[in-house]
Amino acid sequence: MKWEYLEAEGRPELEEDQFLTEDLLDLEVYTEDGQLLGTVDEVLNNPAHDILVVGELMIPVVKEFVLDVDLDEEKITVRLIPGMLPEPT
């Protein structure tokens, strides 16, 4: 399954797992164990896949990392791998 993010004028009919980029901005991003990482500041469009920018954290928009997008709850749940989060100082 591929996540799709669409840019469009007006509000198009969207299928499951499709979102407008603007819908993702400012959503809260949580790890699968409930840790709040911050909010989506930007969505970078790249040829391979888009990237969610959450503060200094960059999360590839692929199913392995983005587990759920709940627009009603204004929440994105992600799975991170070791090394993605900055080391605490």
KAWORA-V421976 format. One record per helix or strand of 2 or more residues. SS is the DSSP state (alpha for helix, beta for strand). FROM is the first residue (numbers start at 0). LEN is the number of residues. If there is no record, write none. Layout:
ss=SS from=FROM len=LEN
ss=SS from=FROM len=LEN
//
This chain:
ss=beta from=3 len=3
ss=beta from=17 len=3
ss=alpha from=20 len=4
ss=beta from=27 len=4
ss=beta from=35 len=4
ss=beta from=41 len=3
ss=beta from=50 len=4
ss=beta from=56 len=4
ss=beta from=65 len=5
ss=beta from=74 len=4
//
